[in-house]
């Protein structure tokens, strides 16, 4: 289906470049297109193989290109209801996402992780668990390493764990992990999916091609994922922080236990973990469940989870300055993630929030402030909305910042010895930064200069 075909790649980010490289190697004729006319040909070409000859189109796509396209590969950031994409679909163009393209070429055993929050930490930990037992392991997807970049390197002996976002799940067809996981589902990306029902259905697509011999790991404490467990075709392996499970992974007091229906095996004590917060206990249980479903012995899982440290930008310790500790939770791009970060703090918090407007409410986040948050420093497009919400609930210790530099300076002024300064914005970074990684790195650099 691919060799010698002209294939249009829409989007020139990490996924688009990965797709272009894969298609070149597979003998196709990729054309790389990005509607952002402010990009330069030179900048895009610098990320492609030298002298590869790929055509790059920027700005408006010529009609001739639309008519000649047989297959279009969408980067995750490209909405499937974009007029261009809908026009192509009407004209019979095959529409694939970058993940579907990669899966077409990938080999070996695959675990795929989705959920509103915890995907990156869980995926990174699963990667370490798999490396403790298997020789050839790939960690790909939304975690920052394009699936397309690694697909052709995979063999039948490979094991892969992929972090998969709802944006990537919109365009799957044959994508079929042997082990899937849905960690949780809370409101997010409604500017893209429009309704909560659509968002839930999209997340659940991760298991749509699974059968009875596959495994789906689900959160027993989340009503949506527990309900999904009754409909899924794969075997279900639950994890729970609040309930004792006959089969699954659960917390019994301070002990993390795996029950297989007959015997119970202790994985570890919570105090042995280096990850902060109840939400991270869920991430560890999910990762352990995936590891077990992928054939890793519990002894290997135990030794891995107790040495694993937080991933970058997820409640990441940055520094101690004048007696206050600074944490980077730039990955907290929605209210549920930021709630968990705030609740994980064991000190009074000076909190940096605000950013891109994804059309969500901030009430639940603000309700966690009493007894935890001392000051709220706001920036970005949602600053006024968040402030209004906070004031509605009687929280008025609010200051506004023009940019991250001013936000860090204000935090340094407000924080006292024994406090925690937490960047956990509850919003995406777009509009001020390229992505949450850049936002987190800027924050860390500014803190280290204090």
Secondary structure, DSSP 8 states (H G I E B T S, - for coil): --TT-EEEEE--SHHHHHHHHHHHHTT-EEEEEES-TTS-HHHHHTTS-TT---EEEESS--HHHHHH-SEEEE-TTS-TT-HHHHHHHHTT-EEEEHHHHHHHH--SEEEEEE-SSSHHHHHHHHHHHHHTT-SSEEEEETTTB-HHHHGGG--TT-EEEEE--HHHHTT-SS---SEEEE----S--HHHH-SHHHHHHHHHGGGTT--TTSEEEEETTSHHHHHHHTT-SSEEEEEESSS--SEEEEEETTEEEEEESS-EEEEEEGGG--S-SHHHHHHHHHHHHHHHHTT--HHHHHHHHTT----TTSSEEEEEETTEEEEE-TT--SHHHHHHHHHH--S-EEEEE--B--S---HHHHTT-TTTEEEEEE-STTHHHHHHHHHHTT---EEE-SSHHHHHHHHHHH--TT-EEEE--SSB-TTTSSSHHHHHHHHHHHHHH-
